[in-house]
């Protein structure tokens, strides 16, 4: 009589990371919370909004309240002081550690936000060359002396591909490209993300008609003002907001700081914030549209977040029956 064999058990594959992306005010956060309640085994959110990393920057970033999270754990919120600079390399490590911890608990990681570079850093092959303080200081001094346009021309002579990817007005990125080129001897593009996931992932974008999105942004800016954005900026100013190279430039916060300085009025600051946010939303959508892996669903006015979450759910891979 042959020996009976005990049935072999296999560990089910870890669920893919589900990224809910798109422009600001498209409803990503609410859809993600609804999706977390629909996914078998549950889910946890990993923030991919660079400004929501900051403690105290709540009103101006439309950060969800505890009640709006509806019991869904959220990670990488409130991890930086406003005096600290956001660091994509550090974020990449923290986001991937969060993915590992969430899947170890048998849940699905939901990456949610509109900061395109942060989404790519979390999901894709992306390496970060080191920094050299002396080299960077030299290029920053050159930027201060010559201005971004002339420095961009210098970058174009050294690394045409990098110059083509960076706006001539973006002095910070121009300096970084020149620093990386000098340190590594390789083109800056070699350190940019490749469209290759480091783990299984599904990206879903929320598409809102432009006129509706613009109206949502305008309404959001006015709600923020009514909800106490000016008072929030005053509190953060006392905590060193002006010292923060990243936080002090955030949309809404930079404009309110100008109003507090008396160089503009609060009404003018709100109007400028809305205009710049509308422009930023177009850049966000353009960024995500360039990634052909993103699956888009229509999210016009009137769509319930749970209805949209069910559409996202339908795009996710279904495990084959045993």
KEKE-3310 file (N, C-alpha, C; in steps of 0.2 Angstrom, whole numbers, plus 5000, padded with zeros to 4 digits):
npx = (5004:5003:5010:5000:4999:5001:4991:4998:5001:5000:5007:4997:4999:5006:4995:4994:5001:4989:4987:4980:4978:4980:4974:4974:4960:4952:4946:4953:4956:4944:4939:4949:4947:4934:4937:4945:4937:4930:4939:4944:4950:4954:4962:4976:4981:4994:5001:5004:5006:5016:5015:5007:5015:5019:5018:5004:5001:4987:4973:4976:4981:4971:4970:4963:4952:4952:4939:4934:4943:4937:4941:4951:4968:4981:4996:5012:5008:5010:5024:5035:5043:5039:5050:5059:5066:5057:5061:5064:5071:5071:5058:5054:5060:5053:5040:5040:5044:5032:5023:5028:5025:5011:5006:5011:5002:4992:4984:4979:4990:4987:4991:4991:4989:4994:5007:5017:5031:5034:5025:5030:5043:5040:5034:5042:5057:5070:5084:5094:5106:5120:5124:5134:5140:5149:5150:5137:5135:5143:5137:5125:5129:5133:5121:5114:5122:5122:5109:5094:5091:5103:5111:5104:5107:5120:5119:5112:5123:5131:5123:5112:5100:5095:5093:5082:5072:5070:5063:5068:5066:5067:5077:5081:5081:5089:5101:5103:5103:5116:5124:5123:5128:5141:5146:5143:5147:5139:5125:5111:5098:5100:5098:5084:5067:5063:5050:5046:5039:5043:5037:5022:5009:4995:4989:4977:4968:4959:4948:4942:4931:4938:4932:4924:4933:4941:4931:4929:4942:4942:4931:4936:4948:4941:4934:4945:4950:4939:4939:4950:4963:4972:4974:4980:4992:4998:5001:5010:5020:5025:5031:5042:5039:5044:5057:5057:5062:5054:5041:5037:5035:5023:5008:4996:5000:5012:5007:4998:5008:5014:5003:5002:5014:5010:5011:5001:4984:4972:4962:4967:4977:4970:4964:4975:4980:4971:4971:4985:4984:4975:4983:4993:4986:4983:4996:4999:4989:4994:5007:5003:4996:5006:5010:5007:5003:4993:4977:4962:4947:4931:4927:4916:4907:4895:4897:4897:4909:4910:4904:4914:4924:4920:4922:4936:4939:4935:4945:4955:4966:4960:4961:4964:4953:4957)
npy = (4994:5011:5025:5038:5054:5070:5084:5097:5114:5130:5146:5160:5172:5188:5202:5214:5231:5244:5258:5274:5287:5304:5321:5334:5337:5327:5317:5306:5302:5299:5289:5279:5276:5271:5260:5252:5247:5238:5229:5212:5205:5218:5234:5246:5263:5271:5286:5297:5310:5324:5335:5332:5324:5333:5338:5346:5353:5353:5359:5366:5356:5348:5336:5321:5320:5310:5305:5305:5295:5284:5273:5266:5262:5274:5278:5287:5300:5316:5315:5323:5338:5355:5362:5353:5347:5338:5322:5312:5300:5295:5294:5284:5273:5272:5271:5258:5250:5251:5245:5232:5229:5230:5220:5209:5208:5203:5212:5224:5235:5252:5264:5281:5297:5312:5316:5314:5310:5304:5294:5286:5284:5275:5264:5260:5255:5264:5274:5282:5293:5298:5313:5327:5339:5350:5350:5353:5365:5373:5373:5379:5391:5396:5396:5406:5417:5417:5414:5404:5402:5404:5394:5383:5383:5380:5367:5361:5360:5351:5340:5336:5328:5329:5342:5344:5338:5346:5361:5377:5387:5380:5380:5372:5359:5359:5362:5350:5341:5344:5342:5328:5324:5328:5321:5307:5305:5301:5303:5313:5307:5293:5291:5293:5287:5270:5263:5251:5240:5237:5228:5218:5229:5240:5253:5266:5279:5294:5302:5318:5329:5344:5357:5354:5350:5362:5370:5362:5364:5378:5379:5372:5379:5390:5384:5380:5392:5397:5387:5390:5392:5403:5405:5393:5394:5404:5398:5388:5396:5401:5389:5388:5388:5396:5393:5381:5373:5366:5365:5379:5383:5377:5376:5388:5389:5397:5408:5413:5416:5427:5436:5438:5445:5456:5459:5456:5454:5444:5439:5441:5432:5420:5419:5419:5406:5397:5399:5395:5382:5376:5376:5368:5356:5352:5349:5338:5329:5328:5322:5309:5304:5302:5289:5274:5263:5267:5265:5272:5279:5287:5300:5310:5325:5320:5307:5294:5290:5276:5270:5273:5266:5253:5252:5253:5241:5232:5232:5226:5212:5195:5182:5165:5151:5138)
npz = (5000:4995:5002:5009:5003:5010:5006:4997:5001:4995:4996:4993:4980:4984:4984:4971:4971:4971:4963:4964:4955:4947:4943:4955:4966:4960:4967:4972:4985:4992:4984:4986:4999:4999:4990:4998:5008:5000:4995:4996:5011:5015:5015:5015:5015:5006:5006:4992:4990:4990:4998:5008:5016:5027:5043:5051:5039:5034:5031:5019:5010:5008:5016:5022:5036:5052:5053:5040:5034:5038:5046:5039:5038:5036:5029:5029:5031:5038:5042:5041:5047:5044:5042:5036:5021:5008:5002:4989:4987:5001:5003:4993:4999:5011:5007:5000:5011:5018:5009:5010:5023:5024:5015:5021:5032:5025:5017:5005:4997:4994:4984:4984:4977:4969:4966:4954:4952:4964:4964:4954:4959:4970:4963:4952:4943:4949:4952:4964:4963:4973:4983:4983:4993:4991:4977:4973:4980:4973:4960:4964:4967:4955:4949:4956:4952:4938:4934:4930:4916:4909:4915:4911:4898:4899:4904:4893:4884:4890:4893:4883:4883:4896:4897:4888:4895:4906:4912:4907:4917:4929:4941:4952:4948:4937:4943:4950:4940:4934:4945:4947:4934:4935:4947:4944:4930:4921:4910:4916:4913:4915:4928:4930:4932:4926:4915:4923:4934:4951:4958:4957:4950:4948:4940:4941:4934:4938:4928:4925:4918:4910:4913:4924:4933:4935:4941:4952:4958:4960:4970:4980:4984:4989:5000:5008:5012:5019:5029:5037:5032:5032:5045:5048:5041:5048:5060:5056:5051:5063:5067:5059:5045:5035:5034:5027:5013:5004:5009:5011:4998:4994:4985:4988:5002:5000:4993:5003:5013:5006:5007:5021:5022:5017:5004:4995:4994:5005:4997:4984:4985:4986:4974:4965:4970:4966:4952:4949:4954:4945:4934:4938:4939:4926:4922:4930:4925:4912:4915:4920:4909:4900:4904:4898:4905:4914:4918:4914:4921:4919:4929:4932:4938:4951:4952:4963:4976:4979:4969:4959:4965:4963:4950:4948:4955:4946:4937:4942:4944:4944:4955:4950:4952:4964)
capx = (5000:5007:5009:4996:5003:4997:4990:5003:4998:5005:5006:4995:5004:5004:4991:4997:5000:4985:4989:4974:4981:4976:4975:4971:4953:4948:4942:4957:4956:4938:4938:4953:4944:4929:4940:4948:4931:4928:4944:4944:4955:4955:4968:4978:4983:5000:5001:5009:5005:5022:5014:5003:5020:5020:5013:5001:4998:4981:4968:4979:4982:4964:4971:4957:4951:4951:4932:4934:4947:4933:4944:4956:4974:4984:5003:5016:5005:5013:5030:5040:5042:5039:5057:5063:5065:5055:5067:5061:5074:5069:5051:5054:5062:5048:5034:5041:5043:5025:5020:5029:5021:5004:5005:5013:4996:4987:4980:4981:4992:4984:4996:4986:4991:4995:5014:5019:5038:5033:5021:5035:5048:5037:5032:5046:5064:5072:5089:5095:5113:5122:5125:5141:5138:5153:5148:5130:5135:5146:5132:5120:5132:5133:5114:5113:5126:5120:5101:5092:5091:5110:5113:5100:5111:5126:5116:5111:5129:5134:5118:5106:5094:5093:5090:5076:5067:5069:5061:5073:5065:5067:5084:5083:5082:5095:5107:5103:5106:5123:5128:5123:5132:5148:5147:5143:5150:5134:5119:5106:5093:5102:5095:5077:5063:5061:5043:5046:5037:5048:5033:5016:5005:4990:4988:4970:4968:4952:4948:4937:4931:4942:4928:4922:4939:4943:4926:4931:4948:4940:4927:4941:4952:4937:4933:4951:4950:4934:4941:4955:4970:4977:4976:4985:4999:5001:5003:5016:5025:5028:5035:5047:5037:5048:5064:5057:5063:5049:5034:5035:5033:5017:5002:4991:5005:5017:5002:4996:5014:5014:4997:5004:5019:5007:5013:4995:4978:4970:4957:4971:4981:4966:4963:4981:4981:4966:4974:4991:4982:4972:4988:4996:4982:4985:5003:4998:4986:4999:5012:5000:4994:5011:5012:5002:5000:4988:4970:4958:4940:4928:4925:4913:4903:4889:4899:4898:4915:4909:4903:4920:4929:4919:4925:4943:4939:4934:4951:4961:4967:4956:4964:4961:4951:4962)
capy = (5000:5017:5030:5044:5061:5076:5089:5103:5120:5135:5153:5164:5178:5195:5206:5220:5238:5247:5265:5278:5293:5309:5327:5337:5338:5322:5313:5300:5300:5296:5283:5275:5274:5266:5254:5249:5243:5233:5223:5206:5206:5224:5237:5251:5268:5274:5293:5299:5317:5326:5340:5328:5322:5337:5339:5353:5356:5349:5362:5368:5350:5344:5330:5318:5319:5304:5303:5303:5289:5278:5267:5264:5265:5278:5278:5292:5306:5319:5312:5328:5345:5360:5365:5348:5346:5332:5318:5307:5294:5293:5292:5278:5267:5271:5268:5251:5246:5251:5240:5225:5228:5229:5213:5204:5208:5200:5217:5226:5242:5257:5270:5287:5304:5315:5318:5309:5307:5300:5287:5282:5281:5270:5258:5258:5255:5271:5274:5289:5295:5302:5320:5330:5346:5355:5351:5356:5372:5377:5374:5384:5398:5398:5398:5413:5422:5418:5413:5398:5402:5403:5388:5378:5383:5376:5360:5358:5359:5345:5334:5339:5325:5331:5349:5344:5336:5351:5368:5382:5391:5376:5380:5367:5353:5360:5361:5343:5337:5346:5339:5321:5323:5329:5315:5300:5305:5298:5307:5313:5302:5287:5290:5294:5281:5266:5261:5244:5239:5233:5222:5219:5235:5242:5260:5268:5286:5297:5307:5323:5334:5350:5362:5352:5350:5369:5372:5359:5367:5385:5378:5369:5384:5395:5381:5380:5399:5397:5382:5393:5391:5408:5403:5387:5396:5408:5393:5385:5401:5401:5383:5388:5386:5400:5390:5375:5375:5363:5367:5386:5384:5373:5380:5390:5391:5402:5414:5416:5419:5434:5440:5439:5450:5462:5461:5455:5453:5437:5438:5440:5426:5414:5419:5416:5399:5394:5399:5390:5375:5374:5375:5362:5350:5350:5346:5332:5324:5326:5317:5302:5302:5299:5282:5270:5258:5269:5263:5278:5279:5293:5302:5317:5327:5316:5300:5292:5286:5269:5268:5273:5261:5247:5252:5251:5234:5228:5232:5222:5204:5190:5175:5159:5146:5133)
capz = (5000:4995:5008:5007:5003:5012:5001:4997:5001:4992:4998:4988:4979:4987:4980:4968:4973:4967:4963:4962:4953:4944:4946:4962:4966:4956:4971:4973:4992:4994:4980:4989:5006:4997:4988:5004:5011:4995:4993:5001:5016:5017:5012:5018:5010:5007:5003:4987:4989:4993:5003:5014:5021:5032:5049:5051:5033:5033:5027:5012:5006:5008:5020:5025:5043:5054:5051:5032:5033:5040:5049:5034:5040:5031:5030:5026:5032:5044:5044:5041:5050:5039:5040:5032:5013:5005:4999:4985:4989:5007:5002:4990:5004:5016:5003:4999:5017:5020:5005:5013:5030:5022:5012:5027:5035:5021:5015:4998:4998:4990:4984:4982:4977:4962:4965:4949:4953:4970:4962:4950:4963:4974:4959:4946:4944:4949:4956:4966:4964:4979:4982:4985:4995:4988:4970:4973:4982:4967:4955:4966:4967:4948:4947:4959:4948:4931:4933:4927:4909:4907:4918:4907:4892:4900:4904:4886:4881:4893:4893:4879:4884:4902:4896:4885:4900:4912:4910:4909:4924:4935:4943:4957:4944:4933:4947:4952:4934:4933:4950:4945:4929:4938:4951:4941:4924:4917:4909:4921:4912:4918:4935:4929:4932:4920:4916:4924:4941:4955:4961:4953:4952:4944:4941:4939:4934:4938:4923:4926:4912:4912:4916:4930:4937:4936:4945:4959:4961:4963:4976:4985:4987:4994:5006:5012:5015:5025:5034:5041:5029:5034:5052:5048:5039:5054:5065:5053:5051:5070:5068:5054:5038:5030:5033:5024:5006:5000:5012:5010:4991:4992:4982:4994:5007:4997:4992:5010:5016:5003:5010:5028:5022:5015:4997:4991:4999:5005:4991:4978:4986:4985:4967:4962:4972:4961:4945:4949:4955:4939:4929:4941:4938:4919:4922:4933:4921:4907:4918:4921:4903:4897:4906:4895:4910:4918:4916:4916:4922:4920:4936:4931:4944:4952:4953:4970:4977:4980:4962:4955:4968:4960:4943:4950:4957:4940:4933:4946:4942:4949:4956:4947:4957:4965)
cpx = (5004:5006:5005:5000:4998:4997:4995:4999:5003:5002:5003:4999:5001:5000:4995:4996:4995:4986:4982:4977:4977:4977:4972:4964:4949:4945:4946:4956:4950:4937:4943:4950:4938:4931:4942:4943:4928:4932:4944:4950:4957:4961:4970:4981:4990:5000:5006:5008:5011:5020:5010:5008:5021:5015:5011:4999:4992:4975:4970:4981:4976:4966:4965:4958:4951:4944:4931:4938:4943:4936:4950:4963:4978:4992:5007:5012:5009:5019:5036:5038:5042:5046:5061:5061:5062:5060:5064:5064:5072:5062:5050:5055:5056:5041:5035:5041:5036:5021:5021:5025:5014:5002:5007:5006:4990:4982:4983:4984:4989:4988:4991:4989:4992:5002:5017:5026:5038:5030:5026:5041:5046:5036:5037:5053:5067:5078:5091:5103:5114:5122:5132:5139:5142:5151:5141:5131:5138:5141:5126:5122:5132:5126:5112:5116:5123:5112:5100:5093:5098:5113:5110:5104:5117:5124:5115:5117:5132:5130:5112:5099:5091:5090:5083:5070:5066:5068:5067:5073:5066:5075:5086:5085:5088:5101:5108:5106:5113:5127:5128:5128:5140:5150:5148:5147:5145:5128:5114:5100:5094:5099:5087:5073:5062:5054:5043:5045:5042:5044:5026:5012:5000:4989:4981:4970:4961:4952:4941:4937:4934:4938:4926:4928:4941:4938:4927:4937:4946:4936:4932:4945:4948:4935:4939:4951:4945:4936:4947:4962:4975:4979:4981:4992:5002:5004:5010:5021:5029:5033:5040:5046:5042:5055:5063:5057:5057:5042:5032:5033:5027:5012:4998:4996:5009:5013:5000:5002:5015:5009:4999:5010:5016:5008:5007:4990:4976:4966:4962:4975:4977:4965:4969:4982:4977:4969:4980:4989:4979:4977:4992:4992:4983:4991:5003:4995:4991:5004:5009:4998:5000:5013:5006:4999:4994:4981:4965:4950:4937:4925:4922:4909:4897:4891:4900:4905:4915:4908:4909:4925:4927:4921:4932:4943:4939:4940:4956:4961:4963:4960:4961:4959:4956:4959)
cpy = (5006:5022:5036:5050:5066:5081:5095:5109:5125:5142:5157:5170:5184:5199:5212:5226:5241:5255:5269:5285:5298:5315:5329:5338:5333:5317:5306:5298:5296:5290:5278:5272:5269:5260:5249:5244:5238:5227:5218:5206:5213:5227:5243:5256:5270:5281:5294:5306:5321:5331:5337:5325:5326:5338:5346:5356:5351:5353:5363:5362:5345:5337:5327:5318:5312:5301:5301:5297:5283:5272:5264:5266:5268:5279:5284:5299:5309:5316:5317:5335:5350:5363:5360:5348:5339:5329:5312:5300:5291:5290:5285:5272:5266:5269:5260:5247:5246:5246:5233:5224:5226:5222:5208:5203:5205:5205:5220:5234:5246:5263:5276:5293:5306:5318:5313:5306:5303:5293:5283:5280:5275:5263:5256:5258:5262:5271:5281:5290:5299:5309:5322:5337:5351:5356:5355:5363:5376:5378:5379:5391:5401:5400:5405:5419:5423:5417:5407:5397:5400:5396:5382:5377:5379:5368:5357:5357:5352:5339:5336:5335:5327:5338:5349:5342:5341:5358:5373:5386:5387:5375:5375:5360:5353:5359:5353:5339:5338:5342:5331:5319:5323:5323:5309:5300:5302:5303:5307:5308:5295:5286:5291:5287:5277:5264:5253:5243:5235:5227:5223:5225:5236:5249:5262:5276:5289:5303:5312:5328:5341:5355:5361:5352:5357:5371:5369:5363:5374:5384:5376:5375:5389:5391:5381:5387:5399:5393:5384:5392:5397:5407:5398:5389:5400:5403:5390:5390:5401:5394:5382:5387:5390:5397:5384:5376:5372:5365:5374:5387:5380:5378:5381:5393:5397:5408:5417:5419:5426:5438:5442:5445:5456:5464:5459:5454:5446:5435:5437:5434:5420:5414:5416:5409:5395:5393:5394:5383:5372:5372:5368:5355:5347:5347:5339:5327:5323:5321:5310:5300:5299:5292:5278:5265:5260:5268:5269:5276:5286:5295:5309:5318:5322:5309:5299:5288:5279:5266:5268:5268:5254:5246:5250:5244:5230:5227:5228:5215:5200:5184:5169:5154:5141:5127)
cpz = (5000:5001:5005:5008:5005:5007:5002:4997:4999:4995:4992:4986:4982:4982:4977:4972:4969:4968:4960:4961:4949:4946:4952:4961:4962:4960:4973:4980:4994:4990:4984:4995:5004:4994:4993:5007:5006:4994:4998:5005:5018:5014:5016:5013:5012:5003:4998:4985:4993:4999:5009:5018:5027:5037:5049:5045:5031:5029:5020:5008:5005:5011:5023:5033:5045:5052:5044:5030:5034:5042:5045:5036:5034:5033:5026:5026:5038:5047:5044:5044:5044:5037:5036:5025:5012:5001:4995:4987:4995:5006:4999:4995:5009:5013:5002:5005:5019:5016:5008:5019:5028:5019:5017:5031:5031:5018:5008:5000:4992:4990:4981:4982:4970:4961:4960:4950:4959:4968:4958:4954:4968:4970:4955:4948:4944:4954:4958:4967:4970:4978:4985:4986:4992:4981:4969:4975:4976:4962:4957:4966:4960:4946:4950:4955:4941:4929:4930:4920:4906:4909:4914:4901:4893:4901:4897:4883:4884:4893:4890:4881:4891:4901:4893:4890:4906:4909:4912:4915:4930:4938:4948:4953:4939:4937:4949:4946:4933:4939:4949:4940:4931:4942:4948:4934:4919:4915:4914:4920:4914:4925:4935:4929:4926:4921:4917:4932:4944:4958:4957:4955:4946:4945:4938:4940:4934:4933:4924:4921:4915:4916:4923:4935:4939:4941:4952:4962:4964:4969:4981:4988:4991:5000:5011:5015:5021:5030:5038:5038:5031:5041:5053:5046:5044:5059:5063:5052:5058:5071:5063:5047:5033:5029:5029:5016:5001:5003:5010:5003:4989:4990:4988:4999:5005:4996:4998:5013:5013:5006:5017:5028:5019:5007:4992:4997:5000:4999:4985:4979:4984:4977:4963:4964:4967:4954:4944:4950:4949:4934:4931:4939:4931:4919:4925:4928:4915:4909:4917:4914:4899:4898:4904:4900:4914:4915:4918:4916:4922:4927:4936:4938:4944:4953:4960:4970:4977:4972:4958:4958:4965:4953:4943:4951:4951:4936:4936:4944:4947:4949:4953:4953:4958:4962)
residu = (UNK:UNK:UNK:UNK:UNK:UNK:UNK:UNK:UNK:UNK:UNK:UNK:UNK:UNK:UNK:UNK:UNK:UNK:UNK:UNK:UNK:UNK:UNK:UNK:UNK:UNK:UNK:UNK:UNK:UNK:UNK:UNK:UNK:UNK:UNK:UNK:UNK:UNK:UNK:UNK:UNK:UNK:UNK:UNK:UNK:UNK:UNK:UNK:UNK:UNK:UNK:UNK:UNK:UNK:UNK:UNK:UNK:UNK:UNK:UNK:UNK:UNK:UNK:UNK:UNK:UNK:UNK:UNK:UNK:UNK:UNK:UNK:UNK:UNK:UNK:UNK:UNK:UNK:UNK:UNK:UNK:UNK:UNK:UNK:UNK:UNK:UNK:UNK:UNK:UNK:UNK:UNK:UNK:UNK:UNK:UNK:UNK:UNK:UNK:UNK:UNK:UNK:UNK:UNK:UNK:UNK:UNK:UNK:UNK:UNK:UNK:UNK:UNK:UNK:UNK:UNK:UNK:UNK:UNK:UNK:UNK:UNK:UNK:UNK:UNK:UNK:UNK:UNK:UNK:UNK:UNK:UNK:UNK:UNK:UNK:UNK:UNK:UNK:UNK:UNK:UNK:UNK:UNK:UNK:UNK:UNK:UNK:UNK:UNK:UNK:UNK:UNK:UNK:UNK:UNK:UNK:UNK:UNK:UNK:UNK:UNK:UNK:UNK:UNK:UNK:UNK:UNK:UNK:UNK:UNK:UNK:UNK:UNK:UNK:UNK:UNK:UNK:UNK:UNK:UNK:UNK:UNK:UNK:UNK:UNK:UNK:UNK:UNK:UNK:UNK:UNK:UNK:UNK:UNK:UNK:UNK:UNK:UNK:UNK:UNK:UNK:UNK:UNK:UNK:UNK:UNK:UNK:UNK:UNK:UNK:UNK:UNK:UNK:UNK:UNK:UNK:UNK:UNK:UNK:UNK:UNK:UNK:UNK:UNK:UNK:UNK:UNK:UNK:UNK:UNK:UNK:UNK:UNK:UNK:UNK:UNK:UNK:UNK:UNK:UNK:UNK:UNK:UNK:UNK:UNK:UNK:UNK:UNK:UNK:UNK:UNK:UNK:UNK:UNK:UNK:UNK:UNK:UNK:UNK:UNK:UNK:UNK:UNK:UNK:UNK:UNK:UNK:UNK:UNK:UNK:UNK:UNK:UNK:UNK:UNK:UNK:UNK:UNK:UNK:UNK:UNK:UNK:UNK:UNK:UNK:UNK:UNK:UNK:UNK:UNK:UNK:UNK:UNK:UNK:UNK:UNK:UNK:UNK:UNK:UNK:UNK:UNK:UNK:UNK:UNK:UNK:UNK:UNK:UNK:UNK:UNK:UNK:UNK:UNK:UNK:UNK:UNK:UNK:UNK:UNK:UNK:UNK)
# end
